[in-house]
Amino acid sequence: MFLCFFASCCVGVFGRWRSVVGDQIAAHASPTSLHEGVLTVSAESTAWATQLRMVQSQLLAKIAAAVGDGVVTSLKIIWML
């Protein structure tokens, strides 16, 4: 389940997640909410959360290319229990 405050933006980000980030990342992390430009991404482990933090600028660039500049301005990467 995810939370979104602007449905059209979420459809782009959430609906294209796998194609934007790739199969490997999508298998271990998923977007859970988008609020005021902050996309929360839940990782399956602390190791994956760390990996995502290391590549977050590349992820933001890929997301912007897919859904437009300014839709997602930052990532909040969390580890889901």
ROLUMPA-673923 format. One record per atom (N, C-alpha, C): residue number from 1; residue in one letter; x negated, y negated, z negated. Coordinates in nm, 3 decimals. Each point is the difference from the previous one (the first is absolute). Last residue first. Example, Ala and Ser with C-alpha at 12.3 -4.5 7.8 and 13.67 -1.06 7.14 Angstrom:
<recs>
REC  num  residu        u        v        w
REC    2       S   -1.285    0.225   -0.708
REC    2       S   -0.082   -0.119   -0.006
REC    2       S    0.077   -0.109   -0.073
REC    1       A   -0.029    0.572    0.007
REC    1       A    0.089   -0.119    0.000
REC    1       A   -0.090   -0.120    0.000
</recs>
This chain:
<recs>
REC  num  residu        u        v        w
REC   81       L   -1.071    0.334   -0.805
REC   81       L   -0.021    0.117   -0.087
REC   81       L    0.076    0.119    0.051
REC   80       M   -0.218   -0.430    0.274
REC   80       M    0.126    0.055   -0.048
REC   80       M   -0.027    0.127   -0.078
REC   79       W   -0.286   -0.464    0.110
REC   79       W   -0.010    0.145   -0.004
REC   79       W    0.130    0.052   -0.056
REC   78       I   -0.102   -0.476    0.288
REC   78       I    0.020    0.063   -0.130
REC   78       I   -0.016    0.152    0.014
REC   77       I   -0.081   -0.514    0.260
REC   77       I   -0.021    0.144    0.010
REC   77       I    0.008    0.061   -0.140
REC   76       K    0.145   -0.449    0.297
REC   76       K   -0.011    0.038   -0.140
REC   76       K   -0.005    0.152    0.001
REC   75       L   -0.098   -0.406    0.393
REC   75       L    0.037    0.135   -0.042
REC   75       L   -0.016    0.012   -0.151
REC   74       S    0.106   -0.438    0.366
REC   74       S   -0.092    0.070   -0.089
REC   74       S    0.055    0.137   -0.036
REC   73       T    0.209   -0.280    0.323
REC   73       T   -0.115   -0.087   -0.025
REC   73       T   -0.101    0.062   -0.095
REC   72       V    0.423    0.121    0.369
REC   72       V   -0.071    0.055   -0.117
REC   72       V   -0.126   -0.085   -0.017
REC   71       V    0.276   -0.173    0.309
REC   71       V    0.100    0.090   -0.059
REC   71       V   -0.058    0.062   -0.127
REC   70       G   -0.261   -0.291    0.291
REC   70       G    0.077   -0.060   -0.108
REC   70       G    0.108    0.087   -0.061
REC   69       D   -0.165    0.093    0.502
REC   69       D   -0.074   -0.072   -0.104
REC   69       D    0.096   -0.055   -0.104
REC   68       G    0.131    0.442    0.290
REC   68       G   -0.010   -0.145    0.006
REC   68       G   -0.077   -0.060   -0.117
REC   67       V    0.078    0.478    0.124
REC   67       V    0.127   -0.063   -0.038
REC   67       V   -0.002   -0.152    0.000
REC   66       A   -0.379    0.292    0.141
REC   66       A    0.119    0.079    0.027
REC   66       A    0.130   -0.075   -0.025
REC   65       A   -0.435   -0.187   -0.090
REC   65       A    0.008    0.027    0.143
REC   65       A    0.130    0.073    0.036
REC   64       A   -0.097   -0.078   -0.454
REC   64       A    0.031   -0.126    0.069
REC   64       A    0.014    0.021    0.150
REC   63       I   -0.143    0.365   -0.258
REC   63       I    0.140   -0.030   -0.029
REC   63       I    0.043   -0.128    0.073
REC   62       K   -0.453    0.122    0.020
REC   62       K    0.081    0.094    0.077
REC   62       K    0.150   -0.028   -0.019
REC   61       A   -0.304   -0.249   -0.258
REC   61       A   -0.013   -0.038    0.140
REC   61       A    0.086    0.091    0.089
REC   60       L   -0.030    0.101   -0.459
REC   60       L    0.078   -0.124    0.020
REC   60       L   -0.006   -0.044    0.146
REC   59       L   -0.267    0.365   -0.124
REC   59       L    0.142    0.035   -0.002
REC   59       L    0.087   -0.122    0.024
REC   58       Q   -0.461   -0.064   -0.048
REC   58       Q    0.029    0.065    0.127
REC   58       Q    0.148    0.039    0.009
REC   57       S   -0.152   -0.176   -0.405
REC   57       S   -0.002   -0.106    0.102
REC   57       S    0.027    0.058    0.138
REC   56       Q   -0.031    0.299   -0.374
REC   56       Q    0.124   -0.078    0.006
REC   56       Q   -0.003   -0.112    0.103
REC   55       V   -0.312    0.378   -0.155
REC   55       V    0.033   -0.029    0.140
REC   55       V    0.122   -0.090    0.014
REC   54       M   -0.175    0.138   -0.429
REC   54       M   -0.122   -0.027    0.076
REC   54       M    0.029   -0.038    0.146
REC   53       R    0.347    0.136   -0.296
REC   53       R   -0.048   -0.133   -0.039
REC   53       R   -0.124   -0.038    0.082
REC   52       L    0.174    0.433    0.051
REC   52       L    0.087   -0.100    0.063
REC   52       L   -0.046   -0.141   -0.034
REC   51       Q   -0.222    0.359   -0.210
REC   51       Q   -0.029   -0.002    0.143
REC   51       Q    0.083   -0.107    0.072
REC   50       T    0.091    0.080   -0.454
REC   50       T   -0.130   -0.065    0.016
REC   50       T   -0.035   -0.012    0.148
REC   49       A    0.382    0.241   -0.108
REC   49       A    0.023   -0.141   -0.029
REC   49       A   -0.130   -0.079    0.019
REC   48       W   -0.022    0.466    0.038
REC   48       W    0.063   -0.061    0.117
REC   48       W    0.028   -0.148   -0.024
REC   47       A   -0.173    0.241   -0.362
REC   47       A   -0.099    0.001    0.108
REC   47       A    0.057   -0.066    0.126
REC   46       T    0.278    0.073   -0.372
REC   46       T   -0.087   -0.116   -0.021
REC   46       T   -0.105   -0.008    0.110
REC   45       S    0.454    0.234    0.136
REC   45       S   -0.104    0.022   -0.101
REC   45       S   -0.080   -0.128   -0.018
REC   44       E    0.377    0.026    0.299
REC   44       E    0.023    0.124   -0.074
REC   44       E   -0.104    0.026   -0.108
REC   43       A    0.188   -0.493    0.178
REC   43       A   -0.095    0.103    0.040
REC   43       A    0.019    0.122   -0.088
REC   42       S    0.303   -0.456    0.160
REC   42       S   -0.026    0.101   -0.102
REC   42       S   -0.091    0.107    0.058
REC   41       V    0.115   -0.547    0.103
REC   41       V   -0.030    0.130    0.059
REC   41       V   -0.035    0.095   -0.114
REC   40       T    0.244   -0.516    0.105
REC   40       T   -0.049    0.096   -0.100
REC   40       T   -0.013    0.135    0.067
REC   39       L    0.000   -0.523    0.191
REC   39       L    0.039    0.138    0.026
REC   39       L   -0.062    0.089   -0.107
REC   38       V    0.129   -0.546    0.060
REC   38       V   -0.084    0.098   -0.071
REC   38       V    0.056    0.139    0.023
REC   37       G    0.210   -0.410    0.161
REC   37       G   -0.124    0.027    0.070
REC   37       G   -0.092    0.101   -0.064
REC   36       E    0.434   -0.115   -0.183
REC   36       E   -0.074   -0.125    0.019
REC   36       E   -0.138    0.024    0.060
REC   35       H    0.189    0.441   -0.096
REC   35       H    0.065   -0.116   -0.061
REC   35       H   -0.092   -0.120    0.014
REC   34       L    0.075    0.562    0.104
REC   34       L   -0.052   -0.119    0.066
REC   34       L    0.077   -0.117   -0.057
REC   33       S   -0.113    0.566   -0.124
REC   33       S    0.080   -0.123   -0.004
REC   33       S   -0.071   -0.110    0.077
REC   32       T   -0.146    0.461    0.007
REC   32       T    0.115    0.015   -0.090
REC   32       T    0.082   -0.127   -0.013
REC   31       P   -0.377    0.298    0.344
REC   31       P    0.047   -0.130   -0.047
REC   31       P    0.125    0.020   -0.087
REC   30       S   -0.396    0.377    0.039
REC   30       S    0.121   -0.048    0.066
REC   30       S    0.041   -0.136   -0.056
REC   29       A   -0.421    0.427    0.037
REC   29       A    0.048   -0.128   -0.054
REC   29       A    0.123   -0.045    0.077
REC   28       H   -0.246    0.403    0.102
REC   28       H   -0.042   -0.017   -0.139
REC   28       H    0.050   -0.129   -0.065
REC   27       A    0.072    0.145    0.464
REC   27       A    0.018    0.125   -0.074
REC   27       A   -0.027   -0.016   -0.149
REC   26       A   -0.077   -0.356    0.311
REC   26       A    0.143    0.020   -0.023
REC   26       A    0.029    0.128   -0.077
REC   25       I   -0.445   -0.095    0.139
REC   25       I    0.043   -0.090   -0.108
REC   25       I    0.147    0.024   -0.033
REC   24       Q   -0.165    0.251    0.361
REC   24       Q   -0.073    0.032   -0.123
REC   24       Q    0.044   -0.088   -0.117
REC   23       D    0.178   -0.072    0.446
REC   23       D    0.051    0.120   -0.068
REC   23       D   -0.068    0.026   -0.134
REC   22       G    0.033   -0.508    0.195
REC   22       G   -0.055    0.128    0.040
REC   22       G    0.050    0.114   -0.087
REC   21       V    0.117   -0.490    0.012
REC   21       V   -0.114    0.036   -0.084
REC   21       V   -0.066    0.132    0.040
REC   20       V    0.377   -0.179    0.254
REC   20       V   -0.088   -0.113   -0.029
REC   20       V   -0.126    0.045   -0.075
REC   19       S    0.353    0.307    0.103
REC   19       S   -0.067   -0.041    0.124
REC   19       S   -0.098   -0.115   -0.023
REC   18       R    0.261    0.155   -0.368
REC   18       R   -0.090    0.106    0.048
REC   18       R   -0.076   -0.043    0.126
REC   17       W    0.331   -0.307   -0.176
REC   17       W   -0.112    0.026   -0.091
REC   17       W   -0.099    0.101    0.057
REC   16       R    0.433   -0.215    0.163
REC   16       R   -0.120    0.020    0.081
REC   16       R   -0.121    0.041   -0.084
REC   15       G    0.434   -0.098   -0.191
REC   15       G    0.029    0.089    0.112
REC   15       G   -0.122    0.033    0.084
REC   14       F   -0.024   -0.312   -0.362
REC   14       F    0.027    0.134   -0.052
REC   14       F    0.022    0.100    0.115
REC   13       V   -0.078   -0.457    0.115
REC   13       V   -0.110    0.049   -0.083
REC   13       V    0.024    0.145   -0.040
REC   12       G    0.342   -0.215    0.252
REC   12       G   -0.125    0.002    0.073
REC   12       G   -0.113    0.061   -0.079
REC   11       V    0.413   -0.062   -0.209
REC   11       V    0.016    0.100    0.105
REC   11       V   -0.130    0.011    0.079
REC   10       C    0.032   -0.338   -0.323
REC   10       C   -0.026    0.133   -0.055
REC   10       C    0.012    0.108    0.105
REC    9       C    0.111   -0.447    0.108
REC    9       C   -0.145    0.015   -0.020
REC    9       C   -0.033    0.140   -0.048
REC    8       S    0.454   -0.117    0.042
REC    8       S   -0.063    0.009    0.133
REC    8       S   -0.151    0.016   -0.010
REC    7       A    0.263   -0.060   -0.405
REC    7       A    0.017    0.128    0.067
REC    7       A   -0.072    0.009    0.134
REC    6       F   -0.092   -0.263   -0.453
REC    6       F    0.025   -0.046    0.135
REC    6       F    0.004    0.121    0.091
REC    5       F   -0.080    0.057   -0.459
REC    5       F    0.087   -0.116   -0.008
REC    5       F    0.032   -0.061    0.136
REC    4       C   -0.133    0.513   -0.232
REC    4       C   -0.036   -0.102    0.098
REC    4       C    0.101   -0.114   -0.007
REC    3       L   -0.186    0.508   -0.229
REC    3       L    0.073   -0.122   -0.025
REC    3       L   -0.046   -0.105    0.099
REC    2       F    0.016    0.581   -0.021
REC    2       F   -0.076   -0.124    0.002
REC    2       F    0.093   -0.118   -0.020
REC    1       M   -0.056    0.588   -0.051
REC    1       M    0.083   -0.119    0.000
REC    1       M   -0.087   -0.124    0.000
</recs>
